[in-house]
Amino acid sequence: MEEDEKVVEIELERLRGFENHPFKVRADSQMIELQESIKKYGILNPLIVRPKKDGCYEIISGHRRKFAAEKIGYRRVPVIIRVLKDDEAVVLMVDSNLQREMISPSEKAFAYKMKYEAIKRKAGRRKCGQVDHNLGKKSIELIGEECGDSPKQVQLHRFFPVTYTAEQMRREILEMLKLNMKKYWDA
């Protein structure tokens, strides 16, 4: 938390999901565990949100906690309100979600794409492979190091058009896998 930030409670109806959020919130066994934990201990880590012009707040981090709290009857949740520019919000949203255990390849690819584009815009770069002269590394190398992946894994996002949603990417990846596996089965 920043020095001037504090935890406040916000009504669930005033919270909005992050636009183009690449990570799915699933009602699975992990969600049941999260709900049980919230019932027993409450929400230990506040959500991170940013204010929107309509008086609502966009969730940067905490989509799963909000979903779980809503399902067990919470009306308000603890949040940290942080004023962020769009690209800062994208980077924080991606970073806070990539640490989760169960992330599909398409979710990860879409998240990398979002972060890469945000970093590129923030740095004012026109070409994807340009080097950050302060560190002497390309953006994909920096993202890979931060996220524990190789630059090649981060580069996967380049296979998809900029306009693709996470669902479209998921379908494309499944189709690629089917085609590649078919080669082995037919051999």
C-alpha positions in Angstrom: 0.0 0.0 0.0 1.1 3.5 -0.8 1.5 5.9 2.2 -1.7 7.8 1.5 -3.8 4.7 0.8 -6.2 3.1 3.2 -8.6 0.2 3.2 -12.3 1.2 2.8 -15.4 -0.9 2.3 -17.3 -0.5 -1.0 -20.7 -2.0 -2.0 -20.5 -4.9 -4.4 -22.9 -3.2 -6.9 -20.4 -0.3 -7.3 -17.6 -2.7 -8.5 -17.0 -3.4 -12.2 -14.8 -6.1 -13.7 -11.7 -5.0 -15.5 -12.4 -4.3 -19.2 -11.2 -7.3 -21.3 -10.1 -9.1 -18.2 -8.3 -12.2 -19.6 -8.6 -14.4 -16.5 -11.8 -16.4 -16.1 -13.5 -16.6 -12.7 -14.5 -20.2 -12.3 -16.9 -21.8 -9.9 -14.6 -24.7 -9.2 -13.1 -26.5 -6.2 -10.6 -23.6 -5.7 -13.5 -21.2 -5.6 -15.2 -23.4 -3.0 -12.0 -23.3 -0.9 -11.9 -19.5 -1.2 -15.5 -19.2 -0.1 -14.8 -21.4 2.9 -11.8 -19.3 3.8 -13.8 -16.1 3.5 -16.6 -17.5 5.7 -14.0 -18.5 8.3 -11.5 -15.6 8.2 -13.1 -12.8 6.1 -11.4 -11.2 3.1 -7.7 -11.0 4.2 -6.4 -9.1 1.2 -8.4 -6.1 0.1 -9.3 -5.8 -3.6 -7.5 -3.1 -5.5 -9.8 -0.9 -7.5 -9.6 2.4 -9.4 -12.3 5.0 -9.6 -14.4 5.5 -12.7 -16.2 8.6 -13.9 -19.7 7.1 -13.2 -19.0 6.8 -9.4 -18.2 3.1 -9.7 -14.9 1.3 -9.3 -13.0 -1.0 -11.7 -11.4 -4.0 -10.2 -7.7 -4.3 -10.8 -7.1 -7.2 -8.5 -9.7 -9.3 -6.7 -12.2 -10.6 -9.2 -12.2 -14.0 -7.5 -12.6 -12.6 -4.0 -15.5 -10.4 -5.2 -17.2 -13.4 -6.8 -16.7 -15.6 -3.7 -17.9 -12.8 -1.4 -21.0 -12.2 -3.5 -21.8 -16.0 -3.5 -21.7 -16.2 0.3 -23.8 -13.1 0.8 -21.4 -10.2 1.4 -22.8 -6.8 0.4 -19.5 -4.9 0.9 -15.9 -5.8 0.5 -12.6 -4.2 1.6 -10.8 -2.3 -1.1 -7.8 -0.1 -1.7 -8.7 2.7 -4.1 -5.8 3.5 -6.4 -5.7 6.2 -9.1 -4.1 4.6 -12.1 -3.8 5.4 -15.8 -5.1 2.8 -18.2 -1.7 1.3 -19.0 -0.6 1.3 -15.3 -3.9 -0.5 -14.5 -3.3 -3.2 -17.2 0.2 -3.9 -15.9 -0.9 -4.2 -12.3 -3.9 -6.3 -13.2 -1.7 -8.7 -15.2 1.0 -8.9 -12.6 -1.4 -9.6 -9.8 -3.1 -12.4 -11.7 -0.1 -14.2 -13.3 1.0 -15.5 -9.8 -2.1 -17.7 -9.6 -1.6 -21.5 -10.0 -4.2 -22.4 -12.5 -4.0 -20.2 -15.6 -4.7 -21.5 -19.0 -2.3 -20.9 -21.8 -4.8 -18.7 -23.6 -5.3 -16.6 -20.5 -1.6 -16.2 -20.1 -1.0 -15.4 -23.7 -3.8 -12.7 -23.7 -2.5 -11.3 -20.4 1.1 -11.1 -21.9 -0.3 -9.4 -24.9 -2.1 -6.8 -22.8 0.9 -6.1 -20.7 3.2 -6.0 -23.7 1.0 -3.5 -25.5 0.7 -1.3 -22.3 4.5 -1.3 -21.8 5.0 -0.4 -25.4 2.5 2.5 -25.2 4.0 3.7 -21.9 7.5 3.7 -23.4 6.3 5.4 -26.6 7.7 2.6 -28.8 6.5 1.9 -32.3 8.4 -1.3 -32.9 7.8 -4.3 -30.7 11.4 -5.5 -30.5 13.0 -2.2 -29.5 15.3 -2.3 -26.6 14.8 -0.5 -23.2 18.0 1.5 -23.2 18.0 1.9 -19.4 18.2 -1.9 -18.9 19.5 -3.0 -22.3 16.7 -5.5 -22.8 13.7 -5.9 -25.0 10.2 -5.6 -23.6 9.5 -9.4 -24.0 12.7 -10.2 -22.1 11.6 -7.9 -19.2 8.1 -9.4 -19.1 9.5 -12.9 -19.2 11.9 -12.2 -16.3 9.2 -10.6 -14.2 6.8 -13.5 -14.8 9.2 -16.4 -14.8 8.8 -17.3 -18.4 11.1 -17.3 -21.4 10.9 -14.5 -24.0 9.6 -17.2 -26.4 6.6 -17.9 -24.2 5.8 -14.3 -23.9 6.1 -13.9 -27.7 3.2 -16.4 -28.1 0.8 -13.4 -28.1 2.1 -12.4 -31.5 0.2 -15.3 -33.1 -3.1 -13.6 -32.3 -4.6 -10.4 -33.8 -4.7 -7.4 -31.5 -8.5 -7.6 -31.5 -8.7 -11.2 -30.2 -10.5 -11.8 -26.9 -9.3 -14.4 -24.5 -12.1 -16.7 -25.6 -11.0 -16.4 -29.3 -7.4 -17.1 -28.3 -8.5 -20.1 -26.3 -10.4 -21.6 -29.3 -7.4 -20.9 -31.6 -5.0 -22.6 -29.2 -7.3 -25.6 -28.9 -7.5 -25.9 -32.6 -3.7 -25.7 -33.0 -3.3 -28.4 -30.4 -5.9 -30.6 -32.2 -4.1 -30.2 -35.5 -0.7 -30.9 -34.0 -1.9 -34.0 -32.1 -3.7 -35.3 -35.2 -0.3 -35.5 -37.0 0.9 -37.9 -34.3 -2.3 -40.0 -34.2 -2.4 -40.3 -38.0 1.2 -41.4 -38.2 
